[in-house]
Amino acid sequence: MNENWVLKEDEAVELLALLITSARIQLDEPAHYGPLRLLTASERLSGMILERASGKSRDFLQANVERIPELHMRMSDVDAYAAGLDALCREVAECLLRHSSLEEKT
């Protein structure tokens, strides 16, 4: 087993089930529920990997995952919802830069 893996098989299957069933239910829900479903999956994944993640990822997860439920509450305010998602995307980009070491080269 690869020591760098952060998901157990049962966790991966749980996440896969959430994504697949969310895709199906999205056919019957309003379009703006799509981002909500993706945020829910992100929140679950973050909770699953937090304790096993590297320091670079753990910092991001601890600082940002708690913001996800707050975003759910902003769904009725489209501008605030988009701004919150934009801010979270910036944090994801910074996390990716730390992982790729590009941040150190710039």
C-alpha positions as CSV (number, residue, x, y, z in Angstrom):
1,M,0.0,0.0,0.0
2,N,1.3,3.4,-0.9
3,E,2.2,5.4,2.2
4,N,1.2,8.7,0.4
5,W,-2.4,7.7,-0.1
6,V,-4.8,9.8,2.0
7,L,-8.0,7.9,1.3
8,K,-9.0,4.4,2.4
9,E,-11.0,2.4,-0.1
10,D,-14.2,2.7,1.8
11,E,-13.8,6.5,2.0
12,A,-13.1,6.6,-1.8
13,V,-16.3,4.5,-2.5
14,E,-18.3,6.8,-0.2
15,L,-17.1,9.9,-2.0
16,L,-17.8,8.2,-5.4
17,A,-21.3,7.3,-4.3
18,L,-21.9,10.9,-3.2
19,L,-20.7,12.3,-6.6
20,I,-22.7,9.8,-8.7
21,T,-25.9,10.2,-6.7
22,S,-25.4,14.0,-6.8
23,A,-25.1,13.8,-10.5
24,R,-28.4,12.0,-10.8
25,I,-30.3,14.2,-8.4
26,Q,-29.0,17.3,-10.2
27,L,-31.3,16.4,-13.1
28,D,-34.2,17.2,-10.9
29,E,-32.9,20.1,-8.8
30,P,-32.4,23.8,-9.7
31,A,-29.1,24.5,-11.5
32,H,-27.6,26.4,-8.6
33,Y,-27.6,23.3,-6.5
34,G,-24.7,21.9,-8.6
35,P,-22.1,24.0,-6.7
36,L,-23.7,23.1,-3.5
37,R,-23.3,19.4,-4.2
38,L,-19.7,19.9,-5.2
39,L,-19.0,21.8,-2.0
40,T,-20.6,19.0,0.0
41,A,-18.3,16.5,-1.7
42,S,-15.3,18.8,-1.0
43,E,-16.3,19.1,2.6
44,R,-16.6,15.3,3.0
45,L,-13.3,14.7,1.2
46,S,-11.5,17.3,3.3
47,G,-12.8,15.6,6.5
48,M,-11.6,12.2,5.3
49,I,-8.1,13.3,4.5
50,L,-7.3,16.0,7.1
51,E,-5.5,13.8,9.5
52,R,-3.5,12.0,6.9
53,A,-2.6,15.0,4.7
54,S,0.8,16.5,4.4
55,G,1.5,19.7,6.2
56,K,1.1,21.7,3.0
57,S,-2.3,20.4,2.5
58,R,-3.3,20.3,6.1
59,D,-2.8,24.0,6.5
60,F,-5.1,24.6,3.5
61,L,-7.7,22.2,4.8
62,Q,-7.8,23.5,8.3
63,A,-8.0,27.1,7.2
64,N,-10.6,26.7,4.5
65,V,-12.9,23.7,5.0
66,E,-14.8,25.4,7.8
67,R,-15.7,28.1,5.3
68,I,-17.7,25.6,3.2
69,P,-20.8,25.4,5.4
70,E,-20.8,29.2,5.5
71,L,-20.9,29.3,1.7
72,H,-24.0,27.1,1.8
73,M,-25.8,29.8,3.8
74,R,-24.9,32.4,1.1
75,M,-26.7,30.5,-1.8
76,S,-29.6,33.0,-1.8
77,D,-27.2,35.9,-2.3
78,V,-25.6,35.1,-5.6
79,D,-23.0,37.8,-5.5
80,A,-21.8,36.8,-2.0
81,Y,-21.9,33.2,-3.0
82,A,-19.8,33.8,-6.0
83,A,-17.4,36.0,-4.0
84,G,-17.0,33.2,-1.4
85,L,-16.4,30.6,-4.1
86,D,-13.8,32.9,-5.8
87,A,-12.0,33.4,-2.5
88,L,-12.0,29.6,-1.9
89,C,-10.6,29.1,-5.5
90,R,-7.8,31.5,-4.7
91,E,-6.9,29.4,-1.6
92,V,-6.9,26.2,-3.7
93,A,-4.6,27.9,-6.2
94,E,-2.2,28.9,-3.5
95,C,-2.3,25.3,-2.1
96,L,-1.5,23.9,-5.5
97,L,1.4,26.4,-5.9
98,R,2.8,25.2,-2.6
99,H,2.6,21.6,-3.7
100,S,4.2,22.2,-7.1
101,S,7.0,24.3,-5.6
102,L,6.2,27.0,-8.2
103,E,5.6,29.4,-5.4
104,E,9.3,29.2,-4.4
105,K,10.5,29.9,-8.0
106,T,8.5,33.1,-8.5
